[in-house]
Amino acid sequence: MRTLAVKRALVPALVGILLSANALPASAGLSAAESRAVESVDRHSARATALLRRLVEQNSGTMNFAGVRAVADLLRPEWEALGFRVRWVDGAAWGRAGHLVAERAGRANAPHVVLVGHLDTVFEPASGFRGWEQLTDSTARGPGIIDMKGGDVIQLLAVRALADARLLDRLSITVVLTGDEERSGSPHSLARADLMQAARGAAAVIGFEDGDGDVRRAVIARRGSSGWSLAVRATPAHSSQIFRDDIGHGAIFEAARILQQVRDSLAGEPYLTFNPGFVVGGSDVALDAAGGGGSAHGKSNVIADTAYVAGDLRTLTREQLAHARAVMERIASRHGAHAHARFEFDEGYPMLAPTDGNRRLLAMASEASLDLGFGPIEAVDPMRAGAADVSFVGEIAPMVLDAMGLKGDGGHTSQEWADLRSLHVQAKRTAVLLARLARR
């Protein structure tokens, strides 16, 4: 969700981290089987990079349904070759292309792990940002390269490494690649039903978003994002009569009062943000069907009778969300005698709370990284972690970890680029982590 431009020489901190990490020898902490998995990643990295290029060159903007299906068609044979049963879940019921689900059962009592990714990007066919551009030997630019086609390839590379190390039967694995992460369909109860079903009974869920772009960090907590709207009605009159006891101060002033008081009440809470992103007011207000635009007419000498504001609310826990909504509703209810105001809320994206289970999974990933010689992995600050699909399973799975995908910068911009060396770093970390989950 970042919008940082990186047109200058590509020498960010990430490159230095990877250079020093690759110079470190793998620790004796790796088992013989884990070492075989690491060797497999090295053997298949060039092939994985070639697949990534094909995926990036296929446009798959969320609303390009054919393009989303085409990306799924490129990935399907890769999973089938590893013995996975692959199916397409049609998304007509929630107004999107659909999802790709790949499943493989391990031996009896094998732990079940869910791997999460997505097929779509923010770049629709009309976008001028397309194709693969090789920047240096180790960096490339392209739409969705880190968000998150690189993560989809890392999943494959890690699971193939388990197969080569003869560890794959020790896990039952479900891969869920959604087709509408960047612009989710509705209702969420249908759009994320397959993901939530897969997570039931799973030992762990691992997501492959790019996170904050730093190879030293992963995500154990994400703030939820829900929309809100504020509708205000007031008494119209000539502007010269505003503030009279029998007329009041109009809809626009009332909306401004409510917004300011909500801001003053909530602005100091950690991990909470409240943002009004759209406002319209006047005497004749008309909203479009989606509520994302509208028109208003009025005159400077008329007290506005209608105001409408829409925005988003981001919180880290259910308790924080409930508290924030209660504060907003309480402030809106204190309207004057000649005005009426009401907040409405939508379902939004759920939050991923920072649970003890998530911390345990991060600790396991960090230990694997240390044993590989790549250094520890720390948690991303939730303020830098936007909404993502893993949040839908945060209250279902006992352990959730995200941002194990390809690293780079410029996501959601025409400068989106990746450091390709992080492909094998992340795949090795994931393969060793999965091997150790199998032992549990």
N, C-alpha and C positions, 0 to 999 in steps of 0.2 A: 504493500500500500504506500510505499515511499515514492517521492517524486524528485529525487536528486539527479541532476545532470552530471554526466561523467565524460564530457567531450575532450577534456584535457588528457595528458599522458596518463595511461592507466597504471598508476603505481600506488594504489590504496594500501591500507594496512593489511588487507586480506592477502595480497600477493606476498608480502614479507612473512606473514604467518605460515603460508603454505610452503614457502621456500625453506624456512627453518624446520617446519614439521617433517618435510620429506627428507631432510638431512639426518633425522634421528633414526637409529635402528629400532626395529620392533623388539619389545621386551620379551624376556623369557617367560613372562606371564601368559603368553598365548599357548594354548594346547596344540598338539600336532594337527588336529582337525581344523582348528581355527587358522593355523598357518597355511594349510592347504586352501582354505577359503580366500585368504589374502592373496595368495599366488593366482587364484582364479580371477580375481578382480583385475590384476595387472594384465593377464592374458587377454581379457575381453574388453579392456577399456577403449581400445581403438574402435572396435565394433560398436560399442555403446555410444561413442561420440558420433559415429556415422548415423546411427538411428536417431539420435537427438537432432541432428541436422535435418533429417527427413521430417521429423515431427514439427520443427520450427518452420520449415518451408510450407507446411500445410496450414492455411488459415483456419482457425477454429474459434473465431469470436463466438460468444455465447449464443447469439441469435442466428449464427450461420449453422443451422442444424446439419446440413450435409457435410460441412467441414468438421464438425465435432464427431460425426460418425466416421469420417475418413481417418481421423486420428485414432479412433478406437480400432478401426480395421488394420492400422499399422501395428498396433500393440497386441491385438488378439493372437496372431500366430506365435508371437514371442512367448506368451504365457502358455499357450497350448503345447509348445515344444517342451515346456518344463513339467508337463503332466497336469496342468490346471484345466478344470472344466470352466469354460468361458461362456457367459451369456450377456445379451444386451437387454437392458431394461428400458422399454419405451417411455419417453417422458411426456407424452401427449396429455396425460392427466394433470400435469402441473405446468403445461405450456412451454416445455423445453425439449431438447433433443433426446436426452436420456442418459443412462449410466452404463459403464462397462464393469461387470463383476466377474472376477476370476476366483475359483475356489479349488483347494486341494486338501484332502484329508490326510493326516499323518497316521502313524500307527496308533493302536489303542491307547487312550489316556494322554495323547500328545497335547501339550498346551496349545490353545488357539490364539493366534495373533492376527490382528486386522491392520492392513497397510492402506493408507488413505492418500489419494491424489485427485487431480482433476484434469479433464481433457480440454477445457475451454480457456480462452484468454479474453482480455478486455478489448482486443483489437479486431473489429469487425472488418468484412471485406473492403469497405470503403476507406479504411485507414491507409495512409500512405506508408506506414511502417510494415514492411513485409520482407520475407526472405532471411537468409543467413549471411552475415558479414564477418569474415575472419579478420580480427583486428591484429592479433599477434599470434605467435605459436601456441599460446595458452589462453587467449581470450577471444570471445566471439560475441557478436551482438545479434539480437533477433527477437521478434515478438513472442513472448511467453517462454523465453529460454530459461529463466529462473522461476517464473510464476506461471505454470510450474512443470513444464515439460521435462526440465532437467531432473526434477524429483521423480517423475514417472520412470525415467531411465535408471535412476539410482536404485529404485525398488527392484527392477529386473536384474540389474548387475549384482545386487546383494543376494537375491534369491538363487540366481544361477550359481553364485559362489557356494551357497549351502549345498546345492545339488552336487557340484564338483567335489565338495568335501565329504560327501555321503552323510550329510546331516539333515537333509530336507524332510525325511520321513519322521523326524523327531518333533516336527511341528505340524499343526493344521493351520493353514494360512488362507485368509480371505483378503482379496484386493478389491477395493471399491474406488473406482475412478469416476467421479461425478462429472456431468456435462454442463453444469450450471453454477459453479462455485462463484464466478465473478458477477453473476446476475441471476440470483437464485429464483427458481420458479415458486409458485404458490398453489396450495398451501404447503408449508414446510413439512407438515405431517405426512404428506405424500412424497414430496421431493426428496426427503431424507429418510424415508421409511426403510430402504434397503441398507443404508449405512447403520442406522440404529439397530436393525435386526441383526446385522452381522456382529455388532459389538456386544450383544447380549451373551453372556457366558464367556467372553474373551478374557484372556489373561492380561492382554495389553493391546493398546491401539497406538500406532506410530504414523504420524503425518509427515509429508515430504514437501511442505512449503519451504520458501527460502528464508523465512524469519526476518531478522534485521540485517541479513547479509554478511554477518560475521561468523566465520567458521568456528570460532571459539564458543559460540552460544547456541542454545536450543530453547524451545518454548515449552513451559509447563503451565502457563496461565495466559488466557486471552480474555480481554474485556468483551462482554456482550454488547450488541448494538441494536437498539430498538428505536423506531420512529415515533414521533408524537406530533399532534397538531393542536393548535389553540384557536378556538372560534369565539369571537366576542361580538355581541350585539348591544347597541346602545340607542338612546333617544336622539333622533335627528332634530336639528333646529338651526336657526340662523346663527352664524358664528359669533355675533355680538352678544348672544345670550349664554355662551358657554360658562360653566361653573355655577349657574344658578341652581339652587337646591332642588327645583322641580325639573331640571333638565340634565344636569350632570356634566361630565367632561368628555363624553364621546368615546367611541370604540378604540381609536388609535391611542389616545392617552391611556386608556385602561389596559390595552395590550402591552404598552411600554411599561406601565407600572408592574404588571405581572412578570414580564421577562426580567426586569431589573431585580425584583425581589427574589425570584428563583435563582438568578445568578448570585446574588449576595448570600443566599442561604446554602447553596451547594458548591460554590467555587472552591472552597477550601478542603473539600473531601478528597483524600488520596484516591487515585485511579478513576475518578468520576469526571466526565465532561458533559456539558449541556450546551448544545449549539443550535440557535435558530438560523436556518439556512435559506428560508424563503418567507417573505411577508408581502401581503397585499391588503390595502384598506381604502375605504371611501364610502360613497353613497350607493353605488351599484357594483357589487363584487360578483364576479363569475369565475369559478374554478374549473379547470379541465377535469376530465374523468379520473385521471390518475392522481390528482391533487398536487402535481409537481409544477404547476403553472396556473396562470389566470390573468384576469384583467379587472381594472377598477376605474370607475368614473367618479368625479366629484368636483367641487369648487372650493376655492380657498375660503369662501364666506359661508360654507355649510359645515356643520358638525357631522363628522363621519359616523354612520350608523353601524358599519360592519368592518371588522378586521380579522384576518386569518394569517396564522403563522404556522410553519412546519419546520421540523428539525429532527435532530437525533440525540439520543441519550446513551452514554456508554458507561458501563459499570462492571465491576469485577466479580461480584457475588449476587445471588438472588436476594439476599437481605439488603444489600446496597440498592438494588433496583427497586425493591418494594418501598424502601425508605424514601428514595428520590421521588418516585411517583406520588407518594403520600404528601410530601412537601409541596409538590407542584399543584396537586388538587386542592390542598388546603389554601394556598395563596390565591388560586383562581376563585375559590368560593367566597373570598372576602370582597367581592365586587360591590360597587355602590348600588344605591336603590334604583338607579336608572340605567344599569348595565347588567349584562349577564355574560359569564365566561365559563368555558368548559374545555378541559384537556381530554383528548382521546389518544390511545396508545395502540401501536400495532405489535405483532408477534416478534418481529425482528430476528436477529441472530442471538442464540444463547451465549452465555459466558462459559469459559473453561476456568474453573476455580483452581487455585494452586494447592491441590490436596497432597497429603503425605504420600499417597501412592504415586502421584506424578513425580514427586521429589525422589522417590526410590528408583523409578525408571531412569530419571536423569542421572542419578548416581551410578547406575549400572552402565549407562552409555558413556559417562565420563571415565569410569574405570576401564572400559574397553578401549577408549581413545588413548588413555595413558599407556596401556599395555601395547598399543600399536606404535607408540612414540609420537603421537600427535598432540599431547598435552591435554589438560582437563577441559570439560565442557561446563559452562555456567548457564544459569537461567537468564533469559531475556527479560528486561524490565517490561511488565505488562503494558506500560504506556506506549511501548514501541511495537506492540503486537496487535494487529487488527483482527477482525473477525475471520474465521476460517471453519471448514467443515468439521474438524475434530471437536469443535465446541458442542456439536450435537450429541456427542457420546460421553461428555465429561461426567455426567451423572449416571452413566450406564457401566462403563469400563472401570476397573479398579486402578489402572495405570494408563496415563496418556502422555505422549511426548510428541512434539511437533517441531518443524523447522530442521528436519534431517535431509533437506534437499540441496540442490545446487546453489552455490553462493555467488554473489555478484552485486549489482546495484542497478538503480534506474527503473525498478519495476513500475508498470503502468505508465511508462513514458516511452518515447521513441528512442531513448538512450539505454534501453534495457540490455544489459550485458552480463556475461558470466565469466568467471575464472574456471576454465575447464579442468584445472588440476584438482579442484574441489570435488569433481565427479568421483574420482577413485578414493579420495579421503573419506567422503561421506558413505560410499558403498562399503568400504572396509569397516568403518565404524558400525554400520547397520548389520553387516554380516556377522560380526563378532557378537554384537548385542543380541541378535536373533539366536545365535548358537547358545548363548548363555541363558536366554529365556527358555530354550528347549530343555536345558538341564534342570530348570525349576519345576 
